[in-house]
Amino acid sequence: MGRRGIALPTLASLCLALAFLACVTPAGANVHLGSSTSRLIASAGCHAGAVALSGVHTESLVSGGIPRVYELDVPPDYTGRKPFALVLGLHPLSVSYTYMPLVVRFATNAPRYQFIGVAPSGLLAGSTPYWDAAPTASNYDVTFLSSLIDRLESTMCINTSAVFSTGLSNGAQMSSLLGCRLAGKVTAISPVEGEEYLTPCPGKPEPILAFHGTVDPILPYTGGGLNATRIADLYYFHGHAPAGLPAPMGVDRSMEDWARHNGCQPWPTTVRVSSEVQKRTWTGCKAATVLYIVDGGGHGWPGQPVPATQRVFGPETTQIDATNLMMSFFFAHERG
């Protein structure tokens, strides 16, 4: 894997490159089952009597007066009687919500881990979907995603101790914000190429498993780029973002702040797991705090390279598989 840095592309180039992602169907992989001793906390929907048909469904929810769309992936063995986990997959900037079920591999992982997969869409700026992950006092996307979780828990049989969120890039930023704002609803988060610690972060400790490449040209390891505040300013506030929003801190500072939030000791342990990947783990935490660092890695999903986008986004590693790692992490950290 190469290690040469790449200049930040224009937004037009970014959108063009991201468009290739929606055409890629990642290969499945073998993963192990989650813990069989985890505590099941049944949602109200377990007593509602209605059973969603298995398969892939496109549904909508009105939030803030605006219809919001999402894909719902229901595995074949869901009966509406046993509580299933819930996994949110949040798309990157300019990429359709239909991409995330592919990269998180809902089709194979949902039956294996017994979860309902949901891939919601951000609002559209013209034809560009985006998330407003800026930590404003009132955030309409946090409200929407909170309402979506409420709806699914009231209409389906969900294990409320196992509600997880992952996302790529702008979707990773949104997952980071959910970890701060919805820690009582979202059990753990796994942001890929977009972890941020978005203050104020009033929630309780939240397990986090993050991934980031050291030569990411879109969200540089040291900070800057298309961070949560900049995207919100460009697409939602149109250059008039409220004063006081946090400046991008970079990966190391963000993860140090997550570790502090999670009550960890300040000195993490970093081990090399392969020639291209390091794993950084904080200890003494009230909630697990882990970062995979891809040396020379660009802006992509570890384990699922997309050759058509590497010219813009940089090299991608296949020495770890982010999807497999986050599934193991999620189901090891169900709320007990």
C-alpha positions in Angstrom: 0.0 0.0 0.0 1.4 3.4 -1.0 2.1 6.2 1.5 2.1 9.2 -0.7 -0.1 12.1 0.4 -3.0 13.4 -1.8 -4.2 16.9 -2.1 -7.7 17.7 -1.0 -9.9 17.5 -4.0 -12.6 19.9 -5.0 -16.1 19.1 -3.8 -17.0 18.3 -7.4 -14.2 15.7 -7.7 -15.2 14.3 -4.3 -18.9 13.9 -5.4 -17.8 12.2 -8.7 -15.5 9.8 -7.0 -18.0 9.0 -4.3 -20.6 8.1 -6.9 -18.6 5.1 -7.9 -19.1 3.6 -4.4 -22.8 3.1 -4.9 -22.0 0.6 -7.7 -19.8 -1.6 -5.5 -21.2 -4.7 -3.8 -18.6 -5.9 -1.2 -18.0 -9.6 -0.8 -19.4 -11.3 2.3 -17.1 -12.7 5.0 -17.4 -15.3 7.8 -17.8 -13.8 11.3 -18.7 -15.3 14.6 -21.9 -14.9 16.5 -22.4 -12.3 19.2 -22.6 -13.2 22.9 -25.3 -15.7 23.7 -25.3 -14.4 27.3 -26.2 -10.8 26.5 -29.1 -9.2 28.3 -32.2 -8.9 26.1 -34.4 -5.8 26.8 -37.5 -6.1 24.7 -39.0 -3.0 23.1 -42.7 -2.2 23.1 -42.9 -3.5 19.6 -42.4 -7.0 20.9 -46.0 -6.8 22.2 -47.5 -4.9 19.2 -48.4 -8.1 17.3 -47.4 -6.7 13.9 -44.6 -8.6 12.1 -42.6 -7.0 9.3 -42.0 -9.1 6.3 -38.4 -10.2 5.8 -36.5 -8.6 3.0 -35.5 -5.1 2.0 -38.1 -2.3 2.3 -38.0 1.4 1.6 -39.9 3.3 4.1 -40.4 7.0 5.2 -40.9 9.0 8.4 -42.0 12.6 8.6 -39.6 14.5 10.9 -39.7 18.3 11.3 -42.4 18.3 8.6 -40.1 16.7 6.1 -40.5 13.2 4.8 -37.3 11.2 5.5 -36.6 8.0 3.7 -34.7 4.9 4.9 -34.0 1.3 3.9 -35.0 -1.4 6.3 -33.3 -4.8 6.0 -35.2 -7.6 7.9 -33.5 -11.0 8.0 -35.5 -14.2 7.2 -35.5 -15.5 10.8 -37.1 -12.4 12.3 -40.5 -13.4 13.8 -41.5 -10.4 15.8 -41.3 -12.4 19.0 -37.6 -12.5 19.8 -35.9 -9.1 20.2 -33.4 -8.4 17.5 -30.6 -5.9 17.7 -30.7 -2.7 15.5 -27.8 -1.5 13.4 -27.8 1.9 11.8 -25.6 2.5 8.7 -25.1 6.2 7.9 -23.9 7.1 4.4 -21.0 9.4 3.4 -21.5 12.9 1.9 -23.0 12.7 -1.7 -23.5 8.9 -1.6 -27.0 7.3 -1.5 -28.3 5.7 1.7 -28.6 2.4 -0.3 -24.8 2.1 -0.3 -24.5 1.4 3.5 -26.3 -2.0 3.5 -23.7 -3.2 1.0 -20.6 -2.1 3.0 -21.9 -3.2 6.4 -23.1 -6.4 4.7 -26.6 -6.4 6.1 -27.6 -9.3 3.8 -25.1 -11.7 5.5 -24.5 -10.1 8.9 -28.1 -9.4 9.9 -29.1 -13.1 9.9 -25.8 -14.1 11.5 -26.0 -11.6 14.4 -29.8 -11.4 14.5 -30.2 -7.7 13.9 -32.5 -5.4 11.9 -30.4 -3.2 9.5 -31.6 0.4 8.8 -29.9 2.8 6.4 -31.5 6.3 6.6 -30.9 9.1 4.2 -29.7 12.6 5.2 -31.4 15.6 3.6 -30.7 16.5 0.0 -28.9 19.7 -1.0 -30.0 19.6 -4.6 -29.1 16.0 -5.4 -26.4 15.7 -2.7 -27.4 13.8 0.4 -25.6 14.9 3.6 -25.8 14.8 7.4 -25.7 17.8 9.6 -23.4 16.5 12.3 -22.6 20.0 13.7 -23.2 20.0 17.5 -25.7 22.7 17.5 -28.1 23.0 20.5 -31.0 21.8 18.3 -30.0 19.4 15.6 -32.7 18.2 13.2 -30.8 15.0 12.1 -30.4 13.9 15.8 -34.1 14.5 16.2 -34.9 12.5 13.0 -32.6 9.5 14.0 -33.9 9.5 17.5 -37.5 9.4 16.2 -36.5 6.7 13.8 -35.2 4.5 16.6 -38.4 5.2 18.6 -40.5 4.2 15.6 -38.7 0.9 15.0 -38.7 0.1 18.7 -42.4 0.7 18.9 -43.4 -1.2 15.7 -40.7 -4.0 15.7 -39.3 -6.4 18.3 -36.0 -4.7 19.1 -33.4 -5.5 21.8 -33.0 -2.0 23.2 -29.7 -3.0 24.8 -28.2 -3.5 21.4 -28.7 -0.4 19.2 -25.6 0.4 17.2 -24.5 3.0 14.7 -21.7 3.0 12.2 -21.0 5.3 9.2 -18.4 6.3 6.7 -17.0 9.9 6.5 -19.9 12.3 7.0 -21.9 9.3 8.3 -19.1 8.6 10.8 -19.4 12.2 12.0 -23.1 11.7 12.5 -22.5 8.5 14.4 -20.0 10.4 16.6 -22.7 13.0 17.4 -25.2 10.2 18.2 -22.7 8.8 20.6 -22.8 12.1 22.5 -26.4 13.1 22.1 -28.2 9.7 22.2 -26.0 7.6 24.5 -29.1 6.4 26.3 -30.5 5.0 23.0 -27.4 4.1 21.0 -25.4 1.4 22.7 -22.1 1.7 20.8 -20.7 3.5 17.8 -18.1 2.6 15.1 -17.2 5.6 12.9 -15.0 4.9 9.9 -12.9 7.8 8.5 -14.8 10.5 10.4 -14.7 10.1 14.2 -15.0 13.4 16.0 -15.6 14.4 19.6 -18.3 17.0 19.1 -18.7 19.2 22.2 -20.8 19.7 24.1 -21.0 15.9 24.7 -23.3 15.5 27.7 -24.0 11.8 27.3 -22.8 9.0 29.5 -19.7 6.9 28.4 -20.2 5.3 25.0 -18.2 2.4 23.6 -16.4 3.6 20.4 -14.4 1.6 17.8 -12.9 4.0 15.2 -10.8 3.6 12.0 -8.7 6.2 10.3 -6.0 6.3 7.6 -2.9 8.5 8.2 -3.0 10.0 4.7 -6.7 10.5 4.4 -7.1 13.5 1.9 -10.7 14.2 2.8 -10.5 14.2 6.6 -6.8 14.5 7.3 -5.5 12.6 10.3 -4.2 15.9 11.8 -7.5 17.8 11.3 -9.2 20.0 8.8 -10.9 18.9 5.6 -14.6 18.2 5.3 -15.2 18.0 9.0 -18.7 18.0 10.5 -18.8 21.8 11.0 -17.6 22.5 7.5 -20.1 20.2 5.9 -23.0 21.7 7.9 -21.8 25.2 7.0 -21.6 24.4 3.3 -24.9 22.5 2.9 -27.2 23.6 5.7 -26.1 27.0 7.0 -24.8 28.2 3.6 -21.9 30.0 5.1 -23.7 31.3 8.2 -23.0 28.6 10.7 -23.5 29.6 14.3 -20.5 30.9 16.2 -18.7 28.7 18.6 -18.9 25.4 16.8 -15.8 23.2 17.5 -12.8 23.5 15.2 -11.5 20.1 13.7 -9.1 18.6 16.2 -7.7 15.7 14.3 -7.9 12.0 15.1 -5.5 11.8 18.1 -7.1 14.7 19.9 -10.6 13.5 19.2 -9.8 10.0 20.5 -8.1 11.5 23.5 -11.3 13.4 24.3 -13.4 10.3 23.8 -11.1 8.5 26.2 -11.5 11.2 28.7 -15.3 11.2 28.2 -15.2 7.4 28.7 -13.2 7.6 32.0 -10.1 5.9 30.6 -6.6 6.2 31.7 -4.7 8.8 29.6 -2.0 6.5 28.3 -3.2 4.1 25.6 -1.4 1.0 24.5 -0.6 0.8 20.8 0.3 -2.5 19.1 1.0 -3.3 15.5 -1.5 -5.9 14.2 -0.1 -6.0 10.7 2.5 -4.2 8.5 -0.1 -1.5 7.6 -2.3 -1.3 10.8 -1.9 -0.3 14.4 -4.4 -0.8 17.1 -4.6 1.7 19.9 -6.6 0.7 23.1 -7.3 2.8 26.2 -7.5 1.0 29.5 -9.4 1.5 32.7 -12.4 2.8 30.8 -16.1 2.9 31.7 -16.7 2.3 28.0 -14.4 0.6 25.5 -12.3 3.1 23.5 -10.4 1.7 20.5 -8.8 3.1 17.4 -7.4 1.3 14.4 -4.8 3.4 12.6 -4.1 2.5 8.9 -0.5 3.6 8.1 -0.5 5.2 4.7 -4.2 4.6 4.4 -6.6 6.9 2.6 -10.3 7.7 2.9 -12.0 4.3 2.6 -13.5 1.4 4.4 -10.7 -1.0 5.6 -11.1 -4.4 4.1 -13.2 -3.3 1.1 -11.1 -1.4 -1.3 -12.7 0.4 -4.3 -10.0 0.7 -7.0 -12.0 3.2 -9.0 -11.8 5.8 -6.2 -8.3 5.3 -4.9 -6.9 8.0 -7.2 -8.9 10.6 -5.3 -9.2 8.9 -1.9 -5.8 7.2 -1.5 -4.7 3.7 -0.8 -6.9 1.3 1.2 -5.9 -1.7 3.3 -7.1 -5.3 3.1 -5.2 -6.4 6.2 -8.2 -5.8 8.4 -11.9 -5.8 7.8 -13.7 -3.0 9.5 -17.1 -4.7 9.1 -16.0 -7.9 10.8 -14.2 -6.0 13.6 -17.2 -3.7 14.3 -19.7 -6.6 14.4 -17.5 -8.3 17.0 -17.2 -5.1 18.9 -20.9 -4.2 18.9 -22.1 -7.6 20.1 -19.4 -7.7 22.8 -20.7 -4.4 24.2 -24.5 -4.8 24.5 -25.8 -2.8 27.4 -26.2 -5.2 30.4 
